[in-house]
Amino acid sequence: MTADPQTMLILRGISGHFAGQDWPRGALDEPPALEHARLRGYVGEVLDVDGATGPNSRQVRMCVEAIRDRDEITALYGFSGGGYNIRRVLAALSADERKRIKLVVVLGAPKNPPALYSNGSWELVYRRDPPAGHMAGPNALLAELTATARRPQLAATLPDARTFLLSHRDLSLLPRVRVSAAADSNSSIRRVQQETAQPASPGSVRALEGSTGMTTFIGPPSQAIRNKPISAELKQVLDTAARAAGIDTIRINSGGQDALGEGTRRTGSTRHDRGRAADLQCVVNGTTLTFTDQSAHPDIVAFVTAAAAAGATGIGAGVGYMGDRTIHVGFGASVNDHSKLTWGAGGRSANAPQWLRDAAAAGWSHAPVLAGAAFQTNAPGLYAVVARDGLKLRGGPGTNFESEKTLPAGTELNVVGTSNQDPSWVRVDLGGDGLLDGYVFGTFLAPVEINANHEGAPEPEGRNVS
Ligand SMILES: [Zn+2]
């Protein structure tokens, strides 16, 4: 390693007027970001460009060039638009350049789940907005770091939203200090919303899309052998993954089929029974994304990682398997089969392309955290409380809001929408009377399927072959 001081390159958010200030060169509270770098042992350096997003944005290009030119850059810190752009930067680096990166900090980029930053050996620090608001992210992270040094004894308790929003890589840093709940004035809330709603490029539109069911599903075609719909569980996984990866449309070529012993319109293994798997293609702006056995479009890689993190356990692809654009995504061979498998030509694991194995493994390694947090989509609809000790109903989207009552496990409620301020909180209507009753943390809700076939529900006794 070089003896030069290691540098953390810091990426600002987009320019605009946020939290009562103009940020013409990109929004970022720089002093706490620089101090964070120092405390982590780096020289902090703010890249002087705003964080307009997208694969070819100036910030992405400048950051990639800087990393290529300067070996001492071994850490990245991105806030808001800069946080979204770090994903593009990482995707643009060579394998050797990526190996050099030791630490990646992503703040306030909640529509890119942590799995999208996990395809490397660096330490990932990932935080959503603190209760004090979007612009307070750098300060809250710094407070966490300094508080950790001072007060190592406090443990996090459940159900505390913040606990689940942290990357599992720094569970040791779990919220030992509660960022004090600064009053969110209406204006600051509005400005945060304005920032997340303001598309700077097609890339950012995709990254910042709303969090409720925006993926278009096409198929399966009626003439397909497997022409039955996919299960609600799989649809949720695919929708979550598509939104995480910026895929606007999923085209299903082969969907559900008659279950073994229950009908004749079926083929192949039992994986597609009851719609628990689909052979699908990813479409962005009308273009179907492709792969080879050596590499795949970055959005396909992100899709596979996000699908694995969201609960898919069987994923297959290969040019010699189903061509250069069709992927099998689903669960196990039966409802009790939770083994995690990738495969390629001939349905053989040994033939799975390396990019597919890596992408799936990245998602599975984060699944315990993601399944409970960042991937919760909570599209409007009927849900049930699944928190063992009940779930607090609060007056606003955060643990800093008063809890009015605790809803026992099993309580059914209607999710009306997602909080714009913090999408991990959802607005709920308890009585189905159309009136809003408050907010709950969405992680502890499970969708209630009307006309349910419950085969899709995970079962704890599942054999784990892998
Ligand atoms: Zn299939």
Boltz pocket constraint, residues with backbone or C-beta under 6 A from the ligand:
constraints:
  - pocket:
      binder: B
      contacts: [[A, 254], [A, 271], [A, 272], [A, 277], [A, 278], [A, 279], [A, 328], [A, 329]]
      max_distance: 6.0
